């Protein structure tokens, strides 16, 4: 019996309908993809900061 919490309410995952289980799988997939995209965004933002700094250096501006 695995309990899951949705909007503050607990549900027994063993008692979910097949449709509910499918939607739960979809939700988990989307949450996982969001996590990957957030990690990728953090990498890209860091790279952008490095490029801005390099550009300023190339332009002779103080950093």
Residue, then its C-alpha position, 0 to 999 in steps of 0.5 A: x500500500x503506497x500512499x500518495x498525496x494530491x492537494x493535501x489529500x492522501x490516496x492509496x495508490x493500490x486502490x486507484x482506478x486504471x485511469x487514475x493510475x495512468x494520469x498519475x504516471x503522466x503527472x510523474x513524467x511531466x514533473x520529471x521533465x520539468x525537473x530536467x528542464x529546470x536543471x538545463x535552464x540553470x546551466x544555460x543561465x550560468x553559461x549566459x553569465x559567462x558569455x556576458x562577462x566575456x563580451x564585456x571583457x572583449x569590449x574593454x568594459x569593467x566587470 
